[in-house]
């Protein structure tokens, strides 16, 4: 990077200096100050030689044409210096000045020739010879046509200046078609900047030198005239090209085609126009000669082109025939390999090599259909506790390795009549078939638990897993596979809700499942505005019992089943998309209510709204909440959104982004049920949390248990260290209140100071707390 910066600095500095010198040179010419014009011309050419020499040295690449180009510019600079010395009569080299200026022309011509020879190594040699011969013939013919014109040799032909002009004319008329031929021959020329700028410089030089030479022959003195700026421009372009010197240009030439040949013919036909421009004489013979050359060139080139295309087609067909058998062999091998791979994909999980879900379901279906008398199918649904935390902590690679080793450990304890499948993620199913006996699964469960807890070692890391297991049974062959899987999953959910490692599907679970299905059906058809309502549990400052806000709590009165507790319907709603709709309804109603109260009674109460992880579905969730607050004319600081630690498990990155946006917008975030999660401290230090809600489980025994008190005290101390407020929920007794005051808790909510209130009762409480004259409202 440092080397690149130095390169840019030198480039910009050098061309800034050259640009200033160019402007000064042009000003000197404009005001006809010949001495200054001569000086600036010399300074420019010497500066260009320095730039080119520096780039050649840094490139550490020897190219013959670059050496001759540098010598050309250097000898021109030397000639400029001798010209200045002659004009101030320091030296008297007048007889040799033409020679001094002829030397760089020769070097430029040699450099161009060397560049052309370098190209011959990369182009079709036959077409190259045709191009060279054609350009030489039309150039020689043009030269002869020019010098054979009327009055061309009038004057003293032995004059050295005249002889040099003849040489310049020959070089110019030869280089003119050759440069354009190279332009046309190189494919995507602008991508090869070094060559592109060199050729561009030669075009400027040839055109300038042609005009200058014939003007000199015609008696015009162009010394220190504007045309000399074009010579300087040529040197500038050479200097710029030197910044793109490459060791290997890898130049690609355009294939001979009708279009390319037509472009070259156009260059040939332009030659009579060049002659007309030079001596203002229309030469019919030269025109006829050029047309004949163009016809011959087109015939020969097209012949080579079509012949080359024919050879390529033959070679292509030959290669196709030779490759057919090899292709057939390769395709046959690929088909066999693909069939093997597809067979594996049809049966096995790509990562763990256990059965995949579709194949396992088919396998399970066959087992149920072939269930014999006295046999039982047992289905075990295994879910790893907090597996996402492994991916988040160690990375996806470690998580995959954990799954691979876990499946291997489980396979080592499977009986012969068992099969295992990775359903998705860390969701694993195992099925066994054996004779019925009471608690016949107990021994196998113990083996599974030992296999799950077996330490896993990856990259010097030791990982010990825990899991929950749900078990479903079937003694009949008519059971549907979907029902058996549903039973195992229901048992797994029961295990997750309890402190037990596993749970068995039974009649109680069946009734519970039926009840959940009923609730799900009622939720899907519920009319929110008529069936749902919000109640508000007041929140107080613990020091002075000042009302600071309320938590919005959802209540559901079903027209079918009457009152349904949130403990019953919220977990069911969380399993489906209806939770998102419920969350939107609650947020809208709660924000609308707190905005009305604060704007009506001139208060600054804060409403706490519980968020489901499913609601935070994208990084645009924060913008949606801000729009909701604006819609109800509510200030951002009036809202506090409560999330649980399980939210991280859904989408860690999205949660982080949303919480950051809340923080910037002065929207508070509270962490609900703090202390019951798996990595609380790590997350509150990582994310923008404003408040910790101490779980009711800790508050219940805080007055009687020293351990519970110390845990809550540690939480409060930690929160104060991080600048986070704490609020205790479920406070019911004076003893609990006194302990919380002593250990520094900031806020509370609970029956001791306020039960959940209806909208009307909560508004009445606000009036009582904040309005001295109630009649005013």
ABEGO torsion letter per residue (X at the ends): XAAAAAAAAAAAAAAAAAAAAAAAAAAAAAAGBAAAAAAAAAAAAAAAAAAAAAAAAAAGBBBAAAAAAAAAAAAAAAAAAAAAAAAAGABBAAAAAAAAAAAAAAAAAAAAAAAAAAAAAABBAAAAAAAAAAAAAAAAAAAAAAAABBGAABEBAABAAAAAAAAAAAAAAAAAAAAAAAAAABBGAAABAAAAAAAAAAAAAAAAAAAAAAAAAAGBBABGBAAAAAAAAAAAAAAAAAAABBABAGBBBBBBBAAAAAAAAAAAAAAAAAAAAAAGBBBAAAAAAAAAAAAAAAAAAAAAAAAAAAAAAAAAAAAAAAAAAAAAAAAAAAAAAAAAAAAAAAABBAAAGBBBAAAAAAAAAAAAAABBBGBBBBBBBBBBBGAAAAAAAAEAAAAAAAAAAAAAAAAAABBAABBBBBABEABBBBBBBBBBBBGAAAAAAAAAAAAAABBBBBGGBBBBBBBBBBBBBBABAABBAAAAAAAAAAAAAAAAABABABBBBBAAAAAAAAAAAAAAAAAAABBAAAABBBBBBBBBBAAAGBBAEBBBBBBBBBAAAEBBBAAAAAAAAAABAAAAAAAAAAAAAAAAAAAAAAAAAGBABBBBBBBBAAABABAAAAAAAAAAAAAAGBBAAABBBBBBAAAAAABAAAAAAAAAAAAAAGBBBBBBGBGABABAAAAAAABBBABBBBBAAAAAAAAABAAAAAAAAAAAAAAAAAGBBBBBBGBABAAAAAAAAAAGBABBBEAAAEBBBBAAAAAAAAAAAABABAAAX
